[in-house]
Amino acid sequence: MFSLIILLLFSNIFSLTLQEAYDSAQPQGEYDKYIILEENSIYTGGLGIFEGDIFIDCNSSIIDLEEGNGIWVYADANYPASLEIEYCTITNSLYYGLSFGGNSEGFVKNCNLINTNFGIKLFDESNVQIINSIFNSNNTVGIGVYTEIPTLYTSHCLFWENEDDCMENCPG
């Protein structure tokens, strides 16, 4: 317990924000931003993606949203956007861990969404795949699908101790 407290204090003193990691990322292959986070570190704050194809390998790091917004992706015909994120724990948001809107695309693999209001929210014509991910202790729902248009594919996901695991056409 003592070592965990020391780690958290040390991490907060020398923590990076997710926005800083995004801003310093370079393109690689098919991605406009290719982000590899420092292994087993804590990153703070959310991120808005409204253009480009983004890849985030969290390397088993934690993204602490500090009771703010999560990571959102919004795309339209003029500004396509997608997010592929893996090996990440996203936690501590009053709103959502991940949100996809417009005609954005997403691929979530081996992630934990813990202690948010909504683990993942889907809007509009978003198209998202979620594989091998855990949704735990989310205040409203693990996955919320707003409207009838989003496409969602899930495989090998675990839901536990959420207020509700999944809802379609929420909040209605």
Backbone as CSV, one residue per row, in Angstrom:
resi,resn,N_x,N_y,N_z,CA_x,CA_y,CA_z,C_x,C_y,C_z
1,MET,0.816,-1.188,0.000,0.000,0.000,0.000,0.865,1.259,0.000
2,PHE,1.904,1.251,0.828,2.789,2.404,0.920,3.465,2.686,-0.423
3,SER,3.923,1.626,-1.109,4.584,1.813,-2.398,3.619,2.354,-3.448
4,LEU,2.330,1.972,-3.374,1.334,2.502,-4.298,1.137,3.996,-4.078
5,ILE,1.083,4.430,-2.840,0.933,5.855,-2.529,2.138,6.636,-3.046
6,ILE,3.335,6.125,-2.822,4.551,6.780,-3.317,4.530,6.858,-4.835
7,LEU,4.124,5.770,-5.508,4.041,5.762,-6.970,3.060,6.813,-7.463
8,LEU,1.885,6.903,-6.839,0.898,7.895,-7.256,1.399,9.312,-7.034
9,LEU,2.041,9.584,-5.903,2.600,10.918,-5.654,3.680,11.257,-6.665
10,PHE,4.581,10.314,-6.914,5.655,10.520,-7.875,5.095,10.741,-9.275
11,SER,4.087,9.960,-9.631,3.484,10.081,-10.957,2.798,11.425,-11.135
12,ASN,2.129,11.921,-10.095,1.463,13.213,-10.199,2.455,14.356,-10.310
13,ILE,3.592,14.250,-9.656,4.598,15.303,-9.723,5.197,15.366,-11.123
14,PHE,5.450,14.221,-11.721,6.115,14.154,-13.016,5.197,13.655,-14.132
15,SER,3.892,13.831,-13.979,2.963,13.275,-14.962,2.909,14.114,-16.228
16,LEU,2.612,13.448,-17.292,2.367,14.089,-18.570,0.872,14.080,-18.827
17,THR,0.423,15.017,-19.608,-0.974,14.972,-20.004,-1.088,14.177,-21.303
18,LEU,-2.260,13.632,-21.513,-2.519,12.937,-22.769,-2.411,13.912,-23.934
19,GLN,-2.840,15.145,-23.732,-2.746,16.175,-24.778,-1.294,16.416,-25.173
20,GLU,-0.368,16.442,-24.219,1.054,16.620,-24.537,1.580,15.451,-25.366
21,ALA,1.173,14.244,-25.004,1.591,13.073,-25.783,1.056,13.168,-27.209
22,TYR,-0.191,13.589,-27.346,-0.815,13.756,-28.669,-0.078,14.824,-29.475
23,ASP,0.171,15.965,-28.859,0.814,17.080,-29.564,2.206,16.731,-30.061
24,SER,2.946,15.904,-29.324,4.316,15.578,-29.719,4.401,14.349,-30.635
25,ALA,3.284,13.673,-30.880,3.291,12.459,-31.705,3.526,12.782,-33.180
26,GLN,4.162,11.843,-33.849,4.461,11.956,-35.271,3.607,10.969,-36.062
27,PRO,3.480,11.176,-37.371,2.772,10.186,-38.185,3.621,8.922,-38.359
28,GLN,2.928,7.812,-38.585,3.611,6.560,-38.895,2.655,5.683,-39.674
29,GLY,3.118,5.129,-40.788,2.279,4.259,-41.610,0.998,4.963,-42.010
30,GLU,-0.128,4.321,-41.739,-1.436,4.865,-42.124,-1.975,5.895,-41.134
31,TYR,-1.255,6.144,-40.033,-1.761,7.006,-38.969,-1.169,8.415,-39.048
32,ASP,-2.035,9.395,-38.822,-1.593,10.793,-38.780,-0.873,11.103,-37.472
33,LYS,-1.256,10.431,-36.403,-0.592,10.536,-35.099,-0.441,9.113,-34.571
34,TYR,0.784,8.726,-34.240,1.089,7.396,-33.723,1.672,7.595,-32.331
35,ILE,0.876,7.293,-31.315,1.236,7.618,-29.944,1.533,6.332,-29.182
36,ILE,2.726,6.251,-28.608,3.075,5.147,-27.723,3.377,5.762,-26.363
37,LEU,2.537,5.456,-25.389,2.715,6.005,-24.055,3.786,5.225,-23.294
38,GLU,4.391,5.892,-22.345,5.415,5.280,-21.496,4.794,4.136,-20.710
39,GLU,5.453,3.006,-20.684,4.918,1.811,-20.035,4.621,2.052,-18.557
40,ASN,3.432,1.571,-18.131,3.005,1.609,-16.729,3.067,3.004,-16.114
41,SER,2.713,4.025,-16.867,2.714,5.402,-16.378,1.287,5.901,-16.226
42,ILE,1.156,7.066,-15.623,-0.152,7.709,-15.493,-0.154,8.988,-16.310
43,TYR,-1.111,9.083,-17.225,-1.314,10.288,-18.027,-2.617,10.922,-17.565
44,THR,-2.698,12.232,-17.620,-3.882,12.917,-17.115,-4.590,13.678,-18.222
45,GLY,-5.891,13.878,-18.008,-6.700,14.695,-18.903,-7.225,13.945,-20.105
46,GLY,-8.227,14.556,-20.733,-8.860,13.975,-21.907,-8.244,14.480,-23.190
47,LEU,-8.933,14.197,-24.303,-8.419,14.540,-25.617,-9.583,14.619,-26.592
48,GLY,-9.574,15.610,-27.467,-10.562,15.716,-28.530,-9.924,15.461,-29.878
49,ILE,-10.504,14.549,-30.650,-9.992,14.206,-31.980,-11.082,14.529,-32.988
50,PHE,-10.793,15.455,-33.877,-11.785,15.858,-34.866,-11.236,15.792,-36.278
51,GLU,-10.053,15.199,-36.428,-9.465,15.074,-37.752,-8.318,14.077,-37.699
52,GLY,-8.218,13.200,-38.681,-7.085,12.294,-38.801,-7.310,10.916,-38.206
53,ASP,-6.401,10.026,-38.541,-6.409,8.658,-38.034,-5.362,8.573,-36.926
54,ILE,-5.814,8.229,-35.727,-4.966,8.269,-34.538,-4.818,6.869,-33.957
55,PHE,-3.596,6.522,-33.562,-3.307,5.259,-32.899,-2.690,5.565,-31.539
56,ILE,-3.213,4.923,-30.482,-2.643,5.075,-29.144,-2.384,3.686,-28.572
57,ASP,-1.121,3.396,-28.298,-0.728,2.194,-27.564,-0.374,2.662,-26.162
58,CYS,-1.204,2.323,-25.207,-1.008,2.808,-23.841,0.064,2.034,-23.080
59,ASN,0.487,0.881,-23.578,1.536,0.123,-22.889,1.194,-0.134,-21.430
60,SER,-0.044,-0.478,-21.170,-0.528,-0.738,-19.806,-0.492,0.490,-18.911
61,SER,-0.543,1.665,-19.503,-0.600,2.908,-18.731,-2.032,3.226,-18.354
62,ILE,-2.165,4.183,-17.460,-3.469,4.656,-17.004,-3.688,6.063,-17.535
63,ILE,-4.888,6.307,-18.047,-5.289,7.674,-18.382,-6.306,8.082,-17.326
64,ASP,-5.885,8.978,-16.443,-6.734,9.497,-15.374,-7.388,10.772,-15.892
65,LEU,-8.682,10.717,-16.100,-9.406,11.853,-16.684,-9.712,12.941,-15.659
66,GLU,-9.327,12.723,-14.426,-9.424,13.724,-13.362,-10.804,14.350,-13.254
67,GLU,-11.829,13.505,-13.339,-13.226,13.918,-13.227,-13.654,14.927,-14.299
68,GLY,-12.995,14.907,-15.438,-13.360,15.763,-16.560,-13.896,14.934,-17.711
69,ASN,-13.835,15.514,-18.913,-14.255,14.798,-20.116,-13.266,13.696,-20.440
70,GLY,-13.704,12.771,-21.268,-12.856,11.677,-21.693,-12.183,11.962,-23.013
71,ILE,-12.018,10.923,-23.795,-11.438,11.010,-25.130,-12.590,10.942,-26.121
72,TRP,-12.750,11.978,-26.945,-13.855,11.974,-27.898,-13.317,12.066,-29.321
73,VAL,-14.077,11.438,-30.219,-13.749,11.437,-31.644,-14.998,11.857,-32.391
74,TYR,-14.858,12.865,-33.257,-15.986,13.302,-34.076,-15.490,13.480,-35.501
75,ALA,-16.238,12.950,-36.466,-15.854,13.041,-37.874,-17.055,13.402,-38.722
76,ASP,-16.777,14.030,-39.868,-17.813,14.252,-40.876,-17.179,14.039,-42.249
77,ALA,-17.947,14.278,-43.294,-17.457,14.008,-44.652,-16.215,14.835,-44.983
78,ASN,-16.129,16.056,-44.474,-14.994,16.929,-44.767,-13.775,16.644,-43.894
79,TYR,-14.014,16.135,-42.696,-12.932,15.885,-41.745,-13.070,14.484,-41.150
80,PRO,-12.598,13.452,-41.855,-12.691,12.095,-41.315,-11.763,11.936,-40.108
81,ALA,-12.177,11.097,-39.170,-11.378,10.842,-37.976,-11.630,9.433,-37.467
82,SER,-10.565,8.827,-36.931,-10.689,7.503,-36.317,-9.700,7.396,-35.167
83,LEU,-10.015,6.491,-34.247,-9.129,6.220,-33.121,-8.995,4.722,-32.951
84,GLU,-7.763,4.252,-32.908,-7.458,2.883,-32.520,-6.673,2.991,-31.217
85,ILE,-7.183,2.367,-30.145,-6.548,2.461,-28.834,-6.457,1.075,-28.221
86,GLU,-5.295,0.783,-27.593,-5.108,-0.552,-27.025,-4.271,-0.497,-25.758
87,TYR,-4.459,-1.532,-24.922,-3.713,-1.745,-23.679,-3.761,-0.533,-22.755
88,CYS,-4.966,-0.088,-22.491,-5.144,1.155,-21.754,-6.169,0.986,-20.636
89,THR,-5.934,1.657,-19.522,-6.946,1.793,-18.489,-7.371,3.251,-18.476
90,ILE,-8.650,3.489,-18.723,-9.206,4.836,-18.743,-10.146,4.939,-17.556
91,THR,-9.925,5.936,-16.710,-10.665,5.994,-15.460,-10.951,7.421,-15.013
92,ASN,-11.901,7.524,-14.089,-12.117,8.725,-13.308,-12.704,9.890,-14.112
93,SER,-13.799,9.657,-14.816,-14.464,10.722,-15.568,-15.901,10.890,-15.098
94,LEU,-16.337,12.120,-15.002,-17.734,12.388,-14.656,-18.659,12.168,-15.842
95,TYR,-18.114,12.057,-17.054,-18.939,11.997,-18.261,-18.780,10.678,-19.012
96,TYR,-17.655,10.435,-19.634,-17.439,9.235,-20.438,-15.950,8.938,-20.516
97,GLY,-15.624,7.689,-20.793,-14.233,7.319,-21.053,-13.883,7.593,-22.508
98,LEU,-14.673,7.028,-23.427,-14.503,7.228,-24.870,-15.852,7.599,-25.466
99,SER,-15.842,8.507,-26.431,-17.069,8.908,-27.115,-16.784,9.014,-28.614
100,PHE,-17.654,8.411,-29.423,-17.517,8.433,-30.873,-18.777,9.048,-31.473
101,GLY,-18.633,10.072,-32.320,-19.786,10.728,-32.929,-19.554,11.041,-34.395
102,GLY,-20.588,11.564,-35.051,-20.520,11.819,-36.491,-20.367,10.492,-37.205
103,ASN,-19.471,10.459,-38.195,-19.198,9.172,-38.857,-17.785,8.693,-38.525
104,SER,-17.395,8.884,-37.266,-16.080,8.445,-36.798,-16.011,6.922,-36.733
105,GLU,-14.777,6.424,-36.677,-14.545,4.995,-36.551,-13.634,4.746,-35.359
106,GLY,-13.818,3.593,-34.719,-12.991,3.280,-33.574,-12.702,1.805,-33.453
107,PHE,-11.562,1.512,-32.864,-11.168,0.148,-32.554,-10.551,0.185,-31.164
108,VAL,-11.199,-0.477,-30.214,-10.782,-0.485,-28.812,-10.405,-1.925,-28.478
109,LYS,-9.156,-2.133,-28.074,-8.673,-3.496,-27.849,-7.903,-3.563,-26.536
110,ASN,-8.259,-4.552,-25.714,-7.562,-4.803,-24.457,-7.515,-3.563,-23.567
111,CYS,-8.652,-2.904,-23.418,-8.731,-1.707,-22.580,-9.650,-1.947,-21.386
112,ASN,-9.435,-1.175,-20.338,-10.286,-1.181,-19.156,-10.909,0.196,-19.031
113,LEU,-12.218,0.259,-18.939,-12.920,1.521,-18.710,-13.570,1.412,-17.346
114,ILE,-13.023,2.160,-16.396,-13.362,1.986,-14.992,-13.729,3.329,-14.368
115,ASN,-14.822,3.324,-13.619,-15.218,4.486,-12.827,-15.400,5.745,-13.671
116,THR,-16.182,5.619,-14.728,-16.618,6.779,-15.506,-18.141,6.821,-15.381
117,ASN,-18.770,7.804,-15.985,-20.229,7.798,-16.020,-20.686,6.805,-17.083
118,PHE,-20.235,7.000,-18.315,-20.426,6.065,-19.427,-19.037,5.571,-19.815
119,GLY,-18.839,4.264,-19.877,-17.548,3.753,-20.344,-17.282,4.215,-21.768
120,ILE,-18.201,3.860,-22.679,-18.117,4.277,-24.083,-19.492,4.742,-24.528
121,LYS,-19.519,5.873,-25.252,-20.754,6.403,-25.835,-20.612,6.413,-27.353
122,LEU,-21.667,5.990,-28.042,-21.691,6.019,-29.509,-22.858,6.889,-29.967
123,PHE,-22.596,7.777,-30.908,-23.608,8.667,-31.471,-23.609,8.550,-32.991
124,ASP,-24.651,9.116,-33.596,-24.727,9.361,-35.039,-24.441,8.093,-35.838
125,GLU,-23.503,8.171,-36.766,-23.180,7.047,-37.643,-21.820,6.445,-37.314
126,SER,-21.407,6.527,-36.070,-20.098,5.989,-35.696,-20.075,4.470,-35.877
127,ASN,-18.878,3.956,-36.070,-18.665,2.534,-36.307,-17.503,2.109,-35.409
128,VAL,-17.790,1.287,-34.388,-16.784,0.976,-33.376,-16.729,-0.528,-33.114
129,GLN,-15.503,-1.041,-32.995,-15.255,-2.422,-32.590,-14.576,-2.394,-31.225
130,ILE,-15.056,-3.240,-30.318,-14.477,-3.336,-28.979,-14.160,-4.803,-28.717
131,ILE,-12.899,-5.083,-28.457,-12.453,-6.463,-28.294,-11.649,-6.601,-26.999
132,ASN,-11.920,-7.674,-26.256,-11.163,-8.024,-25.050,-11.043,-6.856,-24.080
133,SER,-12.136,-6.192,-23.784,-12.100,-5.026,-22.898,-12.996,-5.231,-21.690
134,ILE,-12.681,-4.502,-20.621,-13.405,-4.627,-19.359,-14.076,-3.308,-19.027
135,PHE,-15.340,-3.400,-18.615,-16.128,-2.245,-18.187,-16.513,-2.488,-16.732
136,ASN,-15.978,-1.663,-15.831,-16.178,-1.904,-14.405,-16.516,-0.618,-13.667
137,SER,-17.534,-0.703,-12.822,-17.905,0.385,-11.902,-18.214,1.693,-12.615
138,ASN,-18.845,1.623,-13.779,-19.277,2.831,-14.477,-20.639,3.237,-13.926
139,ASN,-20.797,4.503,-13.601,-21.949,4.979,-12.842,-23.280,4.820,-13.568
140,THR,-23.327,5.046,-14.871,-24.585,4.914,-15.601,-24.605,3.645,-16.434
141,VAL,-23.593,3.458,-17.293,-23.608,2.305,-18.194,-22.199,2.029,-18.723
142,GLY,-21.909,0.764,-19.007,-20.630,0.398,-19.624,-20.535,0.929,-21.040
143,ILE,-21.533,0.571,-21.883,-21.598,1.065,-23.267,-22.988,1.638,-23.491
144,GLY,-23.051,2.881,-23.956,-24.319,3.523,-24.286,-24.368,3.856,-25.765
145,VAL,-25.392,3.373,-26.454,-25.574,3.647,-27.876,-26.738,4.629,-28.010
146,TYR,-26.419,5.846,-28.415,-27.432,6.883,-28.614,-27.873,6.823,-30.067
147,THR,-29.109,6.925,-30.313,-29.732,6.808,-31.638,-29.629,5.375,-32.130
148,GLU,-30.231,5.100,-33.273,-30.267,3.739,-33.818,-29.244,3.509,-34.911
149,ILE,-28.454,4.510,-35.244,-27.594,4.423,-36.418,-26.199,3.861,-36.144
150,PRO,-25.580,4.049,-34.973,-24.208,3.557,-34.789,-24.093,2.057,-35.021
151,THR,-22.908,1.649,-35.448,-22.598,0.235,-35.599,-21.605,-0.135,-34.508
152,LEU,-21.934,-1.171,-33.750,-21.097,-1.606,-32.646,-20.850,-3.097,-32.764
153,TYR,-19.592,-3.497,-32.673,-19.214,-4.892,-32.638,-18.409,-5.112,-31.364
154,THR,-18.826,-6.056,-30.534,-18.070,-6.386,-29.333,-17.732,-7.872,-29.339
155,SER,-16.589,-8.190,-28.770,-16.166,-9.573,-28.663,-15.307,-9.730,-27.412
156,HIS,-15.640,-10.740,-26.611,-14.867,-11.080,-25.414,-14.700,-9.893,-24.474
157,CYS,-15.792,-9.246,-24.129,-15.778,-8.127,-23.189,-16.409,-8.564,-21.870
158,LEU,-15.970,-7.956,-20.798,-16.453,-8.271,-19.462,-17.085,-7.020,-18.854
159,PHE,-18.295,-7.174,-18.334,-19.011,-6.078,-17.680,-19.254,-6.488,-16.240
160,TRP,-18.830,-5.620,-15.288,-19.155,-5.962,-13.923,-19.221,-4.726,-13.049
161,GLU,-20.222,-4.781,-12.164,-20.519,-3.738,-11.190,-20.782,-2.369,-11.827
162,ASN,-21.344,-2.348,-13.033,-21.821,-1.104,-13.645,-23.267,-0.900,-13.206
163,GLU,-23.748,0.340,-13.220,-25.161,0.570,-12.937,-26.015,-0.220,-13.929
164,ASP,-25.714,-0.111,-15.211,-26.244,-0.958,-16.291,-25.066,-1.295,-17.190
165,ASP,-25.093,-2.473,-17.796,-23.963,-2.849,-18.639,-24.016,-2.173,-20.003
166,CYS,-25.150,-2.294,-20.699,-25.287,-1.722,-22.037,-26.692,-1.167,-22.197
167,MET,-26.794,-0.053,-22.902,-28.112,0.521,-23.226,-28.109,0.995,-24.664
168,GLU,-29.224,0.752,-25.323,-29.428,1.208,-26.681,-30.464,2.319,-26.662
169,ASN,-30.292,3.283,-27.559,-31.198,4.436,-27.637,-31.269,5.178,-26.309
170,CYS,-30.132,5.293,-25.623,-30.175,5.998,-24.354,-30.267,7.489,-24.623
171,PRO,-30.769,8.238,-23.750,-31.174,7.790,-22.442,-32.581,7.234,-22.409
172,GLY,-33.245,7.047,-23.539,-34.640,6.653,-23.547,-34.921,5.207,-23.439
